[in-house]
């Protein structure tokens, strides 16, 4: 399962970091994601999870 950041989430994160919320339509951007981008992003996430798991096995 893959999730994307939408407008409400972007606004919440900007508020938590006390950063200005730019009016980017995150929901629209999520519809433009293509297979190559998704494969790359999920591959990076797999590597990061593997590194974190290794860190806790020692």
N, C-alpha and C positions, 0 to 999 in steps of 0.2 A: 504494500500500500504506500502511496506517495502523497504527501500533502504539499500544498503551496501556500504562500503568504498572501492573504487578501487584504482589503482595505482596512477592516476593523483591527486585524492583527498588526498591521504596519503602524496604525495610529497608537495602539497600545504600547508597542515597543518604543516608539518615538517618545511617548510620554514617560515611560519608565527610565529612559536615558536622558530625559530633559533636553531632547533634541527637537528642532522644529519638524513638523510633519509636512512634508511636501505633498502636493496633490497629485500623486502618481496613481493611476488606476491599476492597482496590483491585480485585481480580478481579471482585467483584460490581458495583462501580461502573462498570466497563467495559461491562457488559452493558446498562446503563441509558442509554448514550449514544444520542441520537437524531439524525436527519438535520440539523436546524437547527444543533445544536451542532457537528456534524462539518463542515458547510459553513463555518461561521464560523471554526473553528479552522484548517482547511486554507487558507482565504482569508488569514488572518493570517500563516500560514507562508509562503505565496506572496509576500506583500509583504516579509516579513523577508528571504527569500532574494534577492529582486530588489534590495533595498537593499544587501545584502552584496556582490552581484555588481557593482553600480555603484561601490561603494567601491574595488574592486580594479581597475577599468578606467582610473582616472586615474593 
